[in-house]
Amino acid sequence: MLDRPVPLRSYPPTNEDSVAVGIDLARLEHRETGIAVLRGGRLTLLTSAHSDAEILALAAIEEPNVTVAVNAPLTVPRGRCCLDDDCPCRHDPGTRSREIERALLRMRVPILATALIKVLARRGGALALALRRAGCKPLEVYPYATLRLLGLPTQGKRTDFGRRRIHQALQPLVPGLDHPEATEHQLDAVVCALTADLWRQGLATTVGAEDEGLMVIPDTAAIAKARVLPMVAESRALYHPSGTESHTSEPPQDQGTRVGG
């Protein structure tokens, strides 16, 4: 069973003591989970893990100003008690998606319904519960949405060229990111941590419903008014000389879905 939604709270602006942990969760333990840690906005750790114990050991940092952001569904659709095929809730109410997914689709950000990635969702819910028991309140995030809303590259992360392009575009926003050989899951973890850091700075908002679950995404209006805008513009320029990215057509399925490795 996935964990119940917990109201999110905002944090004071990022300072040297703040820690943002990004987790690009794999749906199965034998697959790679990316882990990134930002301290005061600077990348200090980029690694991979596999077992839940490894992930918790890296994520449950015993410091006061820690925010953990996870790329995985952390709650179930409204009315569902679980995502099991043999449970009556599969047919009554039978809801497959959450307001999170519906809101993102209205924003033209492709994402799979929670029930279609139930293996990842189950692991995400279990990890969220373990993190809360350890004293952390995890945020649900979606790296593809963050990149797309910031106007940064989203495609090709399964190729060397695509990963290096995303890496280069992220560098102005993530001091300390100098890992051109980073895997796609490690790069997604960096984006998760960046999203958490934006949340701490008041530069992120949420989509979804309080009684079902919320996802944190960049607040483009707040970013436009903040001093980070020049860095975002620099990141866009590295990716596209005109400073814009066309999203008139949908990206390939492997770039806009959330399958958990």
C-alpha positions in Angstrom: 0.0 0.0 0.0 1.2 3.5 -0.8 1.6 6.1 1.9 -1.1 8.6 2.6 -0.5 12.2 1.4 1.1 14.6 3.9 0.7 18.4 3.5 3.8 20.0 2.2 5.4 23.0 3.9 7.6 25.7 2.5 11.1 26.3 3.8 13.3 29.3 4.5 15.6 30.4 1.5 18.5 28.1 0.7 21.6 28.7 2.9 25.0 27.1 3.3 23.5 24.6 5.8 20.6 23.4 3.6 20.7 20.0 2.1 18.7 18.8 -0.9 18.7 15.1 -1.8 17.5 13.9 -5.1 16.5 10.3 -5.7 15.7 8.9 -9.2 14.1 5.7 -7.9 14.3 2.5 -9.9 11.3 0.3 -9.9 13.4 -2.8 -8.9 16.3 -3.1 -6.6 18.6 -4.7 -9.2 18.3 -1.6 -11.4 20.2 1.7 -10.9 18.8 4.4 -8.6 20.5 7.8 -9.0 21.3 9.8 -5.9 22.4 13.4 -5.8 23.1 15.7 -2.8 23.2 19.5 -2.9 24.6 21.4 0.0 23.9 25.1 0.0 22.9 24.6 -3.7 26.2 23.0 -4.6 26.5 19.4 -5.8 28.6 17.5 -3.3 27.6 13.9 -4.1 26.5 12.1 -7.2 26.3 8.3 -7.0 24.1 5.3 -7.6 22.4 2.8 -5.3 20.3 -0.3 -5.6 18.8 -1.7 -2.4 16.3 0.2 -0.2 18.8 0.1 2.6 21.5 1.8 0.4 19.1 4.5 -0.6 17.9 5.2 2.9 21.5 5.3 4.2 22.3 8.0 1.6 19.1 9.9 1.8 18.4 10.0 5.6 21.0 12.6 6.4 20.8 13.5 10.1 20.9 17.3 9.7 18.2 19.8 10.4 17.7 21.4 7.0 17.3 18.4 4.7 14.8 18.1 1.9 14.4 14.8 0.0 12.9 14.7 -3.5 11.9 11.5 -5.1 11.1 10.7 -8.7 8.3 8.2 -8.2 4.6 8.3 -7.3 4.3 8.5 -3.5 0.5 8.2 -3.2 -2.4 6.3 -4.8 -5.3 7.7 -6.9 -8.2 9.0 -4.9 -10.5 6.2 -3.7 -7.9 3.5 -4.2 -6.5 1.7 -1.2 -3.7 0.1 -3.2 -2.6 -0.8 -6.7 -3.1 -4.6 -6.5 -4.9 -6.3 -9.4 -7.0 -8.5 -7.1 -8.2 -5.8 -4.9 -11.9 -4.5 -5.3 -10.6 -1.0 -5.5 -9.1 -1.8 -9.0 -12.7 -1.8 -10.3 -14.5 0.4 -7.7 -13.6 3.2 -8.2 -11.0 1.9 -10.6 -9.2 5.2 -10.9 -5.9 4.9 -12.7 -4.5 8.4 -12.5 -4.2 11.2 -9.9 -4.9 14.9 -10.3 -1.1 15.3 -10.5 -1.0 13.5 -13.8 -4.1 15.2 -15.1 -2.7 18.6 -14.3 0.6 17.9 -16.0 -1.1 16.7 -19.1 -3.1 19.9 -19.2 0.3 21.7 -19.1 1.4 19.5 -22.1 3.8 17.6 -19.9 3.5 13.9 -20.8 3.4 11.4 -17.9 2.1 7.9 -17.2 -0.9 7.3 -14.9 0.1 5.9 -11.5 -1.7 2.6 -12.0 0.4 2.0 -15.2 3.6 2.1 -13.2 2.4 0.3 -10.2 5.7 -1.5 -9.4 7.5 1.9 -9.2 4.6 3.4 -7.3 4.6 0.6 -4.7 8.4 1.1 -4.1 7.9 4.9 -4.0 5.2 4.6 -1.4 7.3 2.3 0.7 10.3 4.5 0.5 8.3 7.6 1.4 7.0 5.8 4.5 10.5 4.8 5.5 11.8 8.3 5.0 9.0 9.8 7.2 9.8 7.3 9.9 13.4 8.5 9.7 12.2 12.1 10.2 12.1 13.2 6.5 9.1 14.5 4.6 9.8 13.6 1.0 8.6 15.6 -2.0 7.4 14.0 -5.1 9.0 15.4 -8.2 9.3 14.6 -11.9 12.7 15.5 -13.6 11.1 15.6 -17.1 8.6 18.3 -15.9 11.3 20.3 -14.2 13.5 20.3 -17.3 10.6 21.1 -19.7 9.2 23.9 -17.6 12.7 25.5 -17.3 13.1 25.2 -21.1 16.1 22.9 -20.8 16.8 19.8 -23.0 14.7 16.7 -22.3 15.5 14.4 -25.1 18.3 11.9 -25.8 19.2 11.0 -22.2 19.8 7.4 -23.3 22.6 8.5 -25.6 26.0 9.9 -24.7 25.3 13.0 -26.7 22.0 13.6 -25.1 23.3 13.1 -21.6 26.2 15.5 -22.1 23.8 18.1 -23.5 21.6 17.9 -20.5 24.7 17.9 -18.2 26.0 21.1 -19.9 22.6 22.8 -19.7 22.4 22.1 -15.9 25.8 23.3 -15.0 24.9 27.0 -14.6 22.1 26.0 -12.2 24.0 23.4 -10.3 27.5 24.5 -9.1 29.8 21.5 -8.7 28.2 19.6 -11.5 31.3 18.4 -13.4 30.3 14.8 -14.2 30.2 14.4 -18.1 30.0 10.7 -17.7 27.0 10.7 -15.4 24.3 8.2 -16.2 20.8 9.1 -17.1 19.6 8.2 -13.6 22.3 10.3 -11.9 21.3 13.3 -14.1 17.7 12.8 -13.2 18.7 12.7 -9.5 20.5 16.0 -10.0 17.3 17.5 -11.4 15.3 16.0 -8.5 17.7 17.8 -6.0 17.5 21.0 -8.0 13.7 20.9 -7.8 14.0 20.5 -4.0 16.4 23.4 -3.8 14.0 25.6 -5.8 11.2 24.6 -3.4 13.4 25.7 -0.5 13.9 29.0 -2.2 10.2 29.6 -2.8 10.8 29.1 -6.5 8.6 26.0 -6.9 4.9 25.3 -6.7 2.7 22.2 -6.5 0.2 20.4 -8.7 -2.3 17.8 -7.5 -4.7 17.7 -4.6 -4.0 18.0 -0.9 -6.1 15.0 -0.1 -4.6 12.8 -2.8 -1.0 13.9 -3.2 1.1 16.8 -4.5 4.1 17.1 -6.9 6.6 19.9 -6.7 7.4 21.6 -10.0 9.3 24.9 -10.8 7.3 28.1 -10.4 8.2 29.7 -13.7 6.5 33.0 -12.7 8.5 33.2 -9.4 11.7 32.3 -11.2 11.1 35.0 -13.8 11.1 37.6 -10.9 14.1 36.1 -9.0 17.8 36.5 -9.4 18.2 33.0 -10.8 16.7 34.0 -14.1 20.0 34.9 -15.7 21.3 31.4 -14.7 18.2 29.8 -16.3 18.7 31.9 -19.4 22.4 30.8 -19.6 21.3 27.2 -19.3 18.8 27.6 -22.1 21.4 29.3 -24.3 23.8 26.4 -23.8 21.1 24.1 -25.1 19.6 26.3 -27.8 21.2 29.4 -29.1 17.9 31.2 -29.5 17.1 30.7 -25.8 13.9 28.8 -26.6 12.9 25.2 -27.1 10.0 24.1 -29.3 7.5 21.8 -27.6 5.0 21.8 -30.4 5.3 18.0 -30.9 5.4 15.4 -28.2 8.8 14.0 -27.3 9.6 10.3 -27.9 7.9 8.0 -25.4 11.2 7.1 -23.5 11.7 10.8 -22.8 8.3 11.8 -21.4 7.3 8.8 -19.4 8.2 7.7 -15.9 9.2 4.1 -15.8 11.7 3.9 -13.0 14.7 2.5 -14.7 
